[in-house]
């Protein structure tokens, strides 16, 4: 392989990878100087002249002519007179000799290794460029095209055809992708795996919702409104606490927009995720009330030492506070940074049964676990999903299954008893 073919093939490869000319020249010279050092120990007295456009390469070895009997004869930058006169007969001691070294002089193996090194250097440069590019974009939205979909992740290509990964765990559960679909996601993190950068995207991270609000709400982008906190159950529900630095601006109204136009654009992107936007406040009690919206709280007790809050509500507000599958209370707890326990206010318990009534069939420690998370009646327990109770207590799944069976059976028995009483009353 001659120098023209080597340089032209490398230049074409480098240009396809968007490597600029100065960087390309630097890589070429560095690789050729490495070849020189391997063969001649040093490259200090060598000139490397490159013309990438023409594919030309010239390597010149510069040495000073010394007498054949000189002590300096073995120095790297010296050449004996007799050897110099083989190059040109009229050379004399003290003159400089510039001898051209051909690429072929390094041997075929060295040239092939140089070619591999050049390609590897470009790939390393490309990987480093990709890492630096996306490391600075963590938390920002990018748009790409779905290239391939697997069970655990989707491969996304950006506009430069860089490969990005959207794991299943970072997708919204309702997301369904096909090859060629356009996808918006936030750059979640950038990892180096075996020397190769891996760009991981997310549509489930709170940062994605935050960036969407910035795009749809100019007041947030301009800094007039700030997002204090975001918590999400991706695709299901989210709570966003906002605060305005301008008393004339209603932060909640600005985020929702005229007839909900702004927030609807965000909701559509998030597969109809239910988004609650609330006013942030330093008043913890008021903040908790807003966080538990749409439920209306009767009273509460805050224990800042244990990080727990006991809220008391009317019976018809308990299910609203807990939410479907416990989502509302779970998000509210995360939003305010405290564990919220829900209790029914003392009063009307019609058509409900206090948990203490189940002591004959359920062990006391199981009832205590339920009361810790604010579930003190049978209907309050049935209003929460089994999975959420397992998550929030020390109870095992089998225990929760038995508990639900016992409570449901008790309600069924009560209903039958009330029906019998009603029928006997009618007969009399």
Residue pairs with C-beta under 8 A, 6 or more apart in sequence:
1 108
1 111
1 112
1 115
2 103
2 104
3 55
3 56
3 57
3 103
4 54
4 55
4 56
4 57
5 55
6 57
6 103
6 111
6 114
6 115
6 118
7 28
7 50
7 52
7 55
7 56
7 57
8 55
9 115
10 24
10 28
10 115
10 118
10 119
10 122
11 24
11 52
11 55
13 118
13 119
13 122
14 23
14 24
14 27
14 122
15 24
17 122
17 125
17 126
18 160
19 27
19 122
19 125
19 126
21 52
23 125
24 52
25 50
25 52
27 118
27 121
27 122
27 125
28 50
28 52
28 118
29 48
29 50
30 121
31 114
31 117
31 118
31 121
32 48
32 57
32 59
32 114
33 43
33 46
33 48
34 114
34 117
35 106
35 110
35 114
36 43
36 46
36 48
36 59
36 101
37 43
38 110
39 106
39 110
40 46
40 61
40 76
41 76
42 76
44 76
44 77
45 61
45 62
45 63
45 76
45 77
46 59
46 60
46 61
46 62
46 101
47 58
47 59
47 60
47 62
47 98
48 57
48 58
48 59
49 56
49 57
49 58
49 59
49 60
50 56
50 57
51 57
57 103
58 100
59 100
59 101
59 102
59 103
60 98
60 99
60 100
60 101
61 98
61 99
61 100
61 101
62 77
62 96
62 97
62 98
62 99
63 77
63 78
63 79
63 84
63 96
63 97
63 99
64 77
64 78
64 79
64 94
64 95
64 96
64 97
65 78
65 79
65 80
65 81
65 84
65 91
65 92
65 93
65 94
65 95
65 96
65 97
66 72
66 73
66 78
66 79
66 80
66 81
66 93
67 80
67 81
67 93
68 80
68 81
68 82
70 78
70 80
72 78
73 80
79 97
81 91
81 92
81 93
84 91
84 95
84 97
85 91
87 97
87 99
88 97
91 97
103 111
104 111
106 114
127 195
127 196
127 197
130 162
130 197
130 199
131 190
131 192
131 197
134 187
134 190
134 197
134 199
135 190
137 187
138 187
138 188
138 189
138 190
139 186
139 187
139 207
139 211
140 186
140 187
140 211
141 184
141 185
141 186
141 187
141 208
141 211
141 212
141 215
142 158
142 164
142 184
142 185
142 186
142 187
142 201
143 158
143 159
143 182
143 183
143 184
144 156
144 157
144 158
144 159
144 164
144 182
144 183
144 185
144 201
145 156
145 157
145 180
145 181
145 182
145 183
146 154
146 155
146 156
146 177
146 178
146 179
146 180
146 181
146 182
146 183
147 155
147 156
147 157
147 163
147 179
148 154
148 155
148 179
149 155
149 177
149 178
149 179
151 168
152 167
152 168
153 165
153 166
153 167
153 168
154 165
154 166
154 171
154 177
154 183
155 163
155 164
155 165
156 163
156 164
156 165
156 166
156 183
156 185
156 201
157 163
157 164
158 164
162 199
163 199
164 199
164 200
164 201
165 198
165 199
165 200
165 201
166 183
166 185
166 200
166 201
166 202
166 203
167 200
169 204
170 185
170 188
170 200
170 201
170 202
170 203
170 204
170 205
171 203
171 204
171 234
172 203
172 204
172 234
172 235
172 270
172 271
172 273
173 234
173 235
173 236
173 271
174 235
174 271
174 272
175 203
175 235
175 271
177 183
183 201
183 203
184 203
184 269
185 201
185 202
185 203
185 208
186 201
186 202
186 203
186 205
186 207
186 208
186 211
187 199
187 200
187 201
188 200
188 201
188 202
188 205
188 207
189 200
190 197
190 198
190 199
190 200
191 197
191 198
191 200
192 198
202 208
203 234
203 270
204 232
204 234
206 230
206 231
206 232
206 238
209 230
209 232
209 238
209 240
209 266
209 270
209 275
210 227
210 230
212 265
212 266
212 269
212 270
213 220
213 227
213 240
213 255
213 266
214 220
214 221
215 221
216 257
216 262
216 263
216 265
216 266
217 225
217 254
217 255
217 257
217 262
219 225
219 244
219 249
219 251
219 254
220 226
220 227
220 242
220 254
220 255
223 245
224 244
224 245
224 246
224 249
225 242
225 243
225 244
225 245
225 249
225 251
225 254
225 255
226 242
226 243
226 245
227 240
227 241
227 242
228 241
228 242
228 243
228 280
229 240
229 241
229 280
229 335
230 238
230 239
230 240
230 241
231 238
231 239
231 331
231 334
231 335
232 238
232 239
232 273
232 331
233 327
233 330
233 331
234 270
234 273
235 270
235 271
235 272
235 273
236 273
236 274
236 324
236 325
236 327
237 273
237 274
237 275
237 276
237 323
237 327
237 328
237 331
238 270
238 273
238 274
238 275
238 276
238 331
239 275
239 276
239 278
239 291
239 331
239 332
239 335
240 255
240 275
240 276
240 277
240 278
241 278
241 279
241 280
241 287
241 290
241 291
241 335
242 251
242 252
242 255
242 277
242 278
242 279
242 280
243 251
243 279
243 280
244 250
244 251
244 254
251 277
251 279
252 277
252 278
252 279
254 262
255 262
255 263
255 277
256 262
256 263
256 277
257 263
257 264
263 275
263 277
266 275
267 273
267 274
267 275
276 293
278 290
278 291
278 293
279 290
280 287
281 287
281 290
284 302
284 336
285 300
285 302
287 336
288 297
288 300
288 302
288 309
288 311
288 332
288 336
288 338
288 340
289 297
289 300
291 331
291 332
291 335
291 336
292 311
292 321
292 328
292 329
292 332
292 340
294 320
295 313
295 317
295 318
295 320
295 321
295 328
296 313
296 314
296 317
297 311
297 312
297 313
297 317
297 321
298 311
298 312
298 313
298 314
298 317
298 345
299 311
299 312
299 345
300 309
300 310
300 311
300 312
301 309
301 310
302 309
302 338
303 309
303 310
304 338
307 337
307 338
307 339
308 338
308 339
308 340
308 341
309 336
309 338
309 339
309 340
309 341
310 341
310 343
310 374
311 321
311 340
311 341
311 342
311 343
311 374
312 343
312 344
312 345
313 321
313 342
313 343
313 344
313 345
314 344
314 345
314 347
315 344
315 345
315 347
315 348
315 349
315 352
315 379
318 342
318 344
318 379
318 380
318 383
319 383
320 328
321 328
321 329
321 332
321 342
322 328
322 329
322 342
322 380
322 383
322 384
323 329
323 330
323 331
324 385
325 384
325 385
325 387
325 388
326 384
326 385
326 388
326 389
326 392
329 340
329 342
329 374
330 388
330 392
332 340
333 339
333 340
340 374
341 372
341 373
341 374
342 373
342 374
342 375
342 380
343 374
343 376
344 352
344 376
344 377
344 380
349 377
351 379
352 377
352 378
352 379
352 380
353 377
353 378
353 379
353 407
353 410
353 411
353 414
354 376
354 377
354 378
355 362
355 367
355 370
355 371
355 375
355 376
355 377
355 378
355 381
356 367
357 378
357 410
358 367
358 378
358 406
358 407
358 410
359 367
361 406
362 403
362 406
366 395
366 399
366 403
369 393
369 394
369 395
370 376
370 381
370 389
370 393
370 403
372 393
373 389
373 392
373 393
374 380
375 381
375 384
375 389
378 407
378 410
378 411
379 411
381 389
381 403
381 404
381 407
382 404
382 407
382 408
386 397
386 400
386 401
386 404
389 395
389 400
390 396
390 397
390 400
395 403
